Amino acid sequence: MATLPVVRPPTNDTEERLLDAALTLFAEKGYEAASVREIIEAAGVTRPVLYYYCASKEDLFKRLVHWKHDKAYRELGRIAKEAAGWADRLRAIMRGSFAFCAADPRVPRLMFQTAYGPSIPGISEFMAELGGLRFGIVRRVMQDGIAAGEVRGRAASSLALIFCCLMDQHLNVYSRMPNPRACLTAELADDLVNVFLHGVAAGTPPSPPSRNRRPQLQGPLQAVVGQSRAASRRPK
C-alpha cells in the first residue's frame, strides 16, 4: 500500500491564504471549474506569487489536499491500531472521520466533488491513491476481526467497502448541511457502527438457509411441481 509523502505545511500567512482560497473554490465549483484567476483574486495575491509556491494548478490542488489530509490520515492509522478491540477500532475510525470533516466541511465537499465528478488526468489518480490509504486502514481492521473470529465473512475488502460506504454517504450528505458539526456527532458515529455490526432488524438474526436444502414451495406451484415429479417417475 502507498504511504503518505512528507509535505511541508504552509510557511507563512500568504501561502496559507492561497491554499485556503483554493480549498473554498475547489469545494464549491470543482477542480476544473475553479480558475487560477478566481483563486488568486480570492487570496489577494498575484499570479507570480501563486507560481512561487506551486508549480501549477494541479500542484496547488495536491498541495492543499496533502495539507488537510496528511496529519488526519496518520492520526486515523494510529487510533485504529491503539484502540482495544475490533469494534472499538471501527468506532475510533468513524468518530475520527466525522470529527475531521465536521471541523472543516469544505474538505469532504472537495473530496466528494472530485471523486464523483468526471475523470481528470493527474487528479483522479491522485485522489484514488489517497482514498486507497484510508480504505487500507479499514481493510486491515476487518482482516484482524476475521482472524480473531469476531466477524462473520471471509472477504475483508467487501466488509471494508460496506463500512466505508456507510460512513462516506453520511459525510457527503451532512457536510453540505447548514451546520455539519451538529450532524456529524460521535453519537451518530457509534450508531452507524452498531448498524454495521448488528444490522437494523430487531431480535436475533435468522440463520441463513442451508445450501443443500431445497426451498419450500407452497400453493399451486407446489401442486404443479409435485405432479411433474410424479409423472417423471412413471414407467415408460
For each residue, the residues with C-beta under 8 A, 3 or more apart:
1: 132 133 136
2: 129 132 133
3: 133
4: 7 66 70 73 74 133
5: 66
6:
7: 4 63 66 67 70
8: 11
9: 67
10: 15 16 19 67
11: 8 15
12: 15 16
13: 16 17
14: 17 18 43 45 49
15: 10 11 12 18 19 53
16: 10 12 13 19 20
17: 13 14 20 21 43 44 45
18: 14 15 21 22 39 40 43 45 49 50 53 54 60
19: 10 15 16 22 23 60 63 64 67
20: 16 17 23 24 43
21: 17 18 24 25 39 40 42 43
22: 18 19 25 26 34 39 43 60 61 64
23: 19 20 26 27 64 68 106 107 110
24: 20 21 27 28 42 106
25: 21 22 28 29 34 38 39 42
26: 22 23 29 30 31 34 61 64 110 113 114
27: 23 24 106 107 109 110 113
28: 24 25 34 109
29: 25 26 33 34
30: 26 33 34 113 114 117
31: 26 34 61 113 114 117 120 123
32: 117 118 120
33: 29 30
34: 22 25 26 28 29 30 31 38 39
35: 38 39
36: 39 40 47 50 57
37: 40 41
38: 25 34 35 41 42
39: 18 21 22 25 34 35 36 42 43 50 60
40: 18 21 36 37 43 45 46 47 49 50
41: 37 38 44
42: 21 24 25 38 39
43: 14 17 18 20 21 22 39 40 50
44: 17 41
45: 14 17 18 40 49 50
46: 40 49 50
47: 36 40 50 51
48: 51 52
49: 14 18 40 45 46 52 53
50: 18 36 39 40 43 45 46 47 53 54 60
51: 47 48 54 55 56
52: 48 49
53: 15 18 49 50 60 63
54: 18 50 51 57 59 60 63
55: 51 59
56: 51 59 60
57: 36 54 60 61
58: 61 62 122 123
59: 54 55 56 62 63
60: 18 19 22 39 50 53 54 56 57 63 64
61: 22 26 31 57 58 64 65 123
62: 58 59 65 66 123 126
63: 7 19 53 54 59 60 66 67
64: 19 22 23 26 60 61 67 68
65: 61 62 68 69 110 126 127 130
66: 4 5 7 62 63 69 70
67: 7 9 10 19 63 64 70
68: 23 64 65 72 104 107
69: 65 66 72 73 107 130
70: 4 7 66 67 73 74
71: 74 75
72: 68 69 75 76 96 100
73: 4 69 70 76 77 130 133 134 137
74: 4 70 71 77 78
75: 71 72 78 79 96
76: 72 73 79 80 93 96 97 100 134 137
77: 73 74 80 81 137
78: 74 75 81 82
79: 75 76 82 83 89 92 93 96
80: 76 77 83 89 92 93 137 138 140 141
81: 77 78 89
82: 78 79
83: 79 80 88 89 91 92
84: 88
85: 88 89
86: 89 90 141 144 145 148 150 151
87: 90 91 150 193 197
88: 83 84 85 91 92
89: 79 80 81 83 85 86 92 93 141 144
90: 86 87 93 94 141 163 193 196 197
91: 83 87 88 94 95 189 190 193
92: 79 80 83 88 89 95 96
93: 76 79 80 89 90 96 97 137 138 141 167
94: 90 91 97 98 167 189 190 192 193
95: 91 92 98 99 186 189 190
96: 72 75 76 79 92 93 99 100
97: 76 93 94 100 101 167 171 189
98: 94 95 101 102 170 171 184 185 186 188 189
99: 95 96 102 103 184 186
100: 72 76 96 97 103 107
101: 97 98 104 105 107 108 171 175 180 184
102: 98 99 105 180 181 183 184
103: 99 100 181
104: 68 101 107
105: 101 102 108 109 175 176 180
106: 23 24 27 109 110
107: 23 27 68 69 100 101 104 110 111
108: 101 105 111 112 171 172 175
109: 27 28 105 106 112 113 175 176
110: 23 26 27 65 106 107 113 114
111: 107 108 114 115 127
112: 108 109 115 116 168 171 172 175
113: 26 27 30 31 109 110 116 117
114: 26 30 31 110 111 117 120 123 124 127
115: 111 112 127 131
116: 112 113
117: 30 31 32 113 114 120
118: 32
119: 124
120: 31 32 114 117 123 124
121: 124 125
122: 58 125 126
123: 31 58 61 62 114 120 126 127
124: 114 119 120 121 127 128
125: 121 122 128 129
126: 62 65 122 123 129 130
127: 65 111 114 115 123 124 130 131
128: 124 125 131 132
129: 2 125 126 132 133
130: 65 69 73 126 127 133 134
131: 115 127 128 134 135
132: 1 2 128 129 135 136
133: 1 2 3 4 73 129 130 136 137
134: 73 76 130 131 137 138 164
135: 131 132 138 139 160 161 164
136: 1 132 133 139 140
137: 73 76 77 80 93 133 134 140 141
138: 80 93 134 135 141 142 160 163 164
139: 135 136 142 143 156 157 159 160
140: 80 136 137 143 144 156
141: 80 86 89 90 93 137 138 144 145 160
142: 138 139 145 146 151 156 157 159 160 163
143: 139 140 146 147 156
144: 86 89 140 141 147 148
145: 86 141 142 148 150 151 159
146: 142 143 149 150 151 153 154 156 159
147: 143 144
148: 86 144 145
149: 146
150: 86 87 145 146
151: 86 142 145 146 159
152:
153: 146 158 159
154: 146
155: 158 159
156: 139 140 142 143 146 159 160
157: 139 142 160 161
158: 153 155 161 162
159: 139 142 145 146 151 153 155 156 162 163
160: 135 138 139 141 142 156 157 163 164
161: 135 157 158 164 165
162: 158 159 165 166 196
163: 90 138 142 159 160 166 167 196
164: 134 135 138 160 161 167 168
165: 161 162 168 169
166: 162 163 169 170 192 195 196
167: 93 94 97 163 164 170 171 192
168: 112 164 165 171 172
169: 165 166 172 173
170: 98 166 167 173 174 184 188 192
171: 97 98 101 108 112 167 168 174 175 184
172: 108 112 168 169 175 176
173: 169 170 176 177
174: 170 171 177 180 183 184
175: 101 105 108 109 112 171 172 180 184
176: 105 109 172 173 180
177: 173 174 180 183
178:
179: 182 183
180: 101 102 105 174 175 176 177 183 184
181: 102 103 184
182: 179 185
183: 102 174 177 179 180 188
184: 98 99 101 102 170 171 174 175 180 181 188 189
185: 98 182 188 189
186: 95 98 99 189 190
187: 190 191
188: 98 170 183 184 185 191 192
189: 91 94 95 97 98 184 185 186 192 193
190: 91 94 95 186 187 193 194
191: 187 188 194 195
192: 94 166 167 170 188 189 195 196
193: 87 90 91 94 189 190 196 197
194: 190 191 197 198
195: 166 191 192 198 199 200
196: 90 162 163 166 192 193
197: 87 90 193 194
198: 194 195
199: 195 205
200: 195
201: 205
202:
203:
204:
205: 199 201
206:
207:
208:
209: 213 215
210: 213
211:
212:
213: 209 210
214:
215: 209
216:
217: 221 222 225
218: 221 222
219: 222 223
220: 223 224
221: 217 218 224 225
222: 217 218 219 225 226
223: 219 220 226 227
224: 220 221 227 228
225: 217 221 222 228 229
226: 222 223 229 230
227: 223 224 230 231
228: 224 225 231 232
229: 225 226 232 233
230: 226 227 233 234
231: 227 228 234
232: 228 229
233: 229 230
234: 230 231
235:
236:
